[in-house]
Amino acid sequence: MPLSEPFKVFPLYKELADSYYTRLRSAKKEGKLVSWGVVLIPSEIVRAMDIEPVLGEPFGAACAAGGLAPELTAATEKYGFGRDFCSYSRNFVGAYLTNKSPIGEMPLPDLVIGCKTGCNDHIAWFETLSKMVHKPYFGIDMPVVYGDIQEYHISYVQSQLENFVRFLEEVSRRKMVEEKLVEAVTLSHKARALWTRVLEYNKKVPSPLSFRNQLSFMLPAVSLRGTKGAVDFYLALIEELEDKVKRGVAAAPREKVRILWDNIPPWYYMQLFRYLDEKGAVIVVSPYVALFGVNTPISPTLSAQGKKLLQKKEPTNFKEALREVAKDYLLSMSFENLPAKLAWYRQTVKDYNVQAALFHANLGCKNLSLNKGDVAKYLEEKLKMPVLKFEGSNADPKDFDEKGTVGKIEAFLKRVGAG
Amino acid sequence: MKKTFESLIQDRHNNLRNLKQQGRKIVGYFCSYCPEEIVYAAGLVPVRVLGGEGLYSSSSNYLYSCYCSYSHGCLNEGLKGDTDYLAGIVYAYACEHTRGVFDSWRMHIPTKYAGFLDMPAWVNTSEAVKFYTEELKGFKKGLEGALGVKVTEESLVKAIELCNRSRSLLREIYQLKKSSPPVVSGAEVFSMVLSSTVYPKDEHNKLLTRTLAGLKRRKNRVGGKRLMVLGADLHYPGIIAAIEGQGAVVVADELCTGSRYIWEDVKLGGDPWEAIACRYLGGINCPVKHPMEGRLSHIEKMLQEFAVEGVLLLDNDKCDPVEWAEPLIKQMLQKKNIPWSSVEIAGIAVKEDIPKVAEATRKLIGG
């Protein structure tokens, strides 16, 4: 099997990431407005208003990856918060309280945005922060979608987005330019659809994209929605993946077992994934990275009519652009119920030829850990797949038992033939 | 009187099995946002799942340890078969913990009906009212189809009147705690409110009416430091009793199973569906609903109207919404020079919580 090769597009990725953080650092000096919000706010709309969005979860991940989590989470607890809610948010709040972050000083906001996309913390986090920083706040309520999609779901989200645009106009004291909104929405959807295509290359055997690559290359789909740079990057990445697949270049030197990784990774312990690659336990797919793409509506609760309502249409004006954003969000939310999750796992295991699963019982994220015990049992009992569950946290190393976890994983890898 | 209402809570499973044998269909819910009016209008009896005694066991096969004891307790109770009298379950979106219970329950516990209501988290907009009114109508259709029942305009109005009557009686009793010292203890009132969630309201209202008449004649008063408790789900009357056992009286609360459950009525007169939506969205918000101002202003009002001298924060373990709001609440209490103490509890009946609560109370009242 050919040895793995570094990606030629990596410098392009680094340039995109660096310029994003540079823009955040220099926004205020350049007279630009800065927003704070959860990762799944409609940041393409924010960008269309030429406002720089600081996104909570990626920021929290960067804090943890940068070794700042112990200090930042301690500051958050000292302020009076508990230690059970979202660990990304505990890093973010700590960054504000200490003014320490992976990009230096914490860029302060002019406005704050919440959006209930999958968990209640998404609204509480930034509503609370807006009171701490005394800045205007807007909360977007997103339906959770346990049943079918009907027109009133779309209208509900769309009408809130219209109010959201008015809020942005009021705070920024300028009007939304229709062409910019349409372009940003179109580019956002395109980038996310391309990200889904990128991930699908891992259906190939051997898989060309390591989990570490996936976690890096997801940045444009997560943090640069609405930009041309995100689209251009994914087009370049797809071109390189095509080439790698043609030549049989693999993500890891040996692919002994194909793994599904569930939940967010422990960002402070990324060496785990190098270890897994070296053992030939290759993570080919993860719902966490797939979340930021455009998945097909497979929820069994969606009728043909509901799926038709969600069908993509190229927007040409303000209302259409907001409607398309509403549809994109509702499509994501249609995966929130357990039957939809099981349908996704069932299909994914088949499509990606998954042979074993690692379930990170992530104490730091209530949404992505929801009903994962049910899913793990389903994979074990119905799909006869070996599954290892282990506790940890995405961004709080206090909840991670390194020795115990590595020991469990070692034993599991031996069991599945990658020891 | 206390024993009667407490026994309704303790013997709820037997009571509800008897009710089922009498031909009544019972539907369980995990959160106060269940629109009980619609369930009653369908001829069904809505009851709250309180979670069993002690800590969870089987539920940890499905829910990770980061979910609260209340969610584990509810799921465990269902998995053990304690609630086998339920014809179905209903869940109006509140938080991820209880949402997880709903999904695991319908997957692993045989149930004829599992109804989900997508209740907005951001509640003070006209868009939310419009959306939720549609959800309620959809909920009604689902209930009718699954359980072979019918909701008419007439039955809905009657059900609203029933639930409003229950809340009105409970509020009248609750208001007796304003007097100093009051004739009724916090533990007694808490048991009355909680038992109304596990017993048919038509019968419960009769008990309340008799009780209220008796309280108006009562001479003995309950002395002690006037405390308010804040929190979320509390299903264990022993907690309130433990607080009052330290020389306090719980004159006010802001709990899902306390004042939040009874403070607002459905306003009759216009479209009843929209009226129900407005009541649940616009009522006194639990920590899961936003904006926070609704909850904060209710707390401030209660502090004043009930002449509260100290506040005990009952923090449901691993409860994100409670944890988020806590610094703001503590800052508010500090500004008002109201002493406070906090203690983590399970919310369900866990005996180990009693000494912790007693200690936190002693710390608060300086005993």
Boltz contact constraints between the chains, C-beta under 6 A:
constraints:
  - contact:
      token1: [A, 80]
      token2: [B, 327]
      max_distance: 6.0
  - contact:
      token1: [A, 81]
      token2: [B, 323]
      max_distance: 6.0
  - contact:
      token1: [A, 82]
      token2: [B, 323]
      max_distance: 6.0
  - contact:
      token1: [A, 84]
      token2: [B, 318]
      max_distance: 6.0
  - contact:
      token1: [A, 85]
      token2: [B, 320]
      max_distance: 6.0
  - contact:
      token1: [A, 85]
      token2: [B, 323]
      max_distance: 6.0
  - contact:
      token1: [A, 116]
      token2: [B, 121]
      max_distance: 6.0
  - contact:
      token1: [A, 119]
      token2: [B, 96]
      max_distance: 6.0
  - contact:
      token1: [A, 120]
      token2: [B, 95]
      max_distance: 6.0
  - contact:
      token1: [A, 120]
      token2: [B, 121]
      max_distance: 6.0
  - contact:
      token1: [A, 120]
      token2: [B, 288]
      max_distance: 6.0
  - contact:
      token1: [A, 120]
      token2: [B, 321]
      max_distance: 6.0
  - contact:
      token1: [A, 121]
      token2: [B, 320]
      max_distance: 6.0
  - contact:
      token1: [A, 123]
      token2: [B, 121]
      max_distance: 6.0
  - contact:
      token1: [A, 123]
      token2: [B, 290]
      max_distance: 6.0
  - contact:
      token1: [A, 124]
      token2: [B, 324]
      max_distance: 6.0
  - contact:
      token1: [A, 127]
      token2: [B, 290]
      max_distance: 6.0
  - contact:
      token1: [A, 128]
      token2: [B, 324]
      max_distance: 6.0
  - contact:
      token1: [A, 139]
      token2: [B, 122]
      max_distance: 6.0
  - contact:
      token1: [A, 139]
      token2: [B, 290]
      max_distance: 6.0
  - contact:
      token1: [A, 141]
      token2: [B, 120]
      max_distance: 6.0
  - contact:
      token1: [A, 141]
      token2: [B, 121]
      max_distance: 6.0
  - contact:
      token1: [A, 141]
      token2: [B, 122]
      max_distance: 6.0
  - contact:
      token1: [A, 143]
      token2: [B, 118]
      max_distance: 6.0
  - contact:
      token1: [A, 144]
      token2: [B, 93]
      max_distance: 6.0
  - contact:
      token1: [A, 144]
      token2: [B, 118]
      max_distance: 6.0
  - contact:
      token1: [A, 146]
      token2: [B, 116]
      max_distance: 6.0
  - contact:
      token1: [A, 152]
      token2: [B, 134]
      max_distance: 6.0
  - contact:
      token1: [A, 156]
      token2: [B, 127]
      max_distance: 6.0
  - contact:
      token1: [A, 156]
      token2: [B, 131]
      max_distance: 6.0
  - contact:
      token1: [A, 159]
      token2: [B, 127]
      max_distance: 6.0
  - contact:
      token1: [A, 160]
      token2: [B, 127]
      max_distance: 6.0
  - contact:
      token1: [A, 338]
      token2: [B, 103]
      max_distance: 6.0
  - contact:
      token1: [A, 361]
      token2: [B, 64]
      max_distance: 6.0
  - contact:
      token1: [A, 363]
      token2: [B, 66]
      max_distance: 6.0
  - contact:
      token1: [A, 366]
      token2: [B, 96]
      max_distance: 6.0
  - contact:
      token1: [A, 367]
      token2: [B, 96]
      max_distance: 6.0
  - contact:
      token1: [A, 369]
      token2: [B, 64]
      max_distance: 6.0
  - contact:
      token1: [A, 370]
      token2: [B, 96]
      max_distance: 6.0
  - contact:
      token1: [A, 370]
      token2: [B, 100]
      max_distance: 6.0
  - contact:
      token1: [A, 371]
      token2: [B, 100]
      max_distance: 6.0
  - contact:
      token1: [A, 371]
      token2: [B, 103]
      max_distance: 6.0
  - contact:
      token1: [A, 373]
      token2: [B, 61]
      max_distance: 6.0
  - contact:
      token1: [A, 373]
      token2: [B, 62]
      max_distance: 6.0
  - contact:
      token1: [A, 373]
      token2: [B, 63]
      max_distance: 6.0
  - contact:
      token1: [A, 374]
      token2: [B, 62]
      max_distance: 6.0
  - contact:
      token1: [A, 374]
      token2: [B, 104]
      max_distance: 6.0
  - contact:
      token1: [A, 374]
      token2: [B, 107]
      max_distance: 6.0
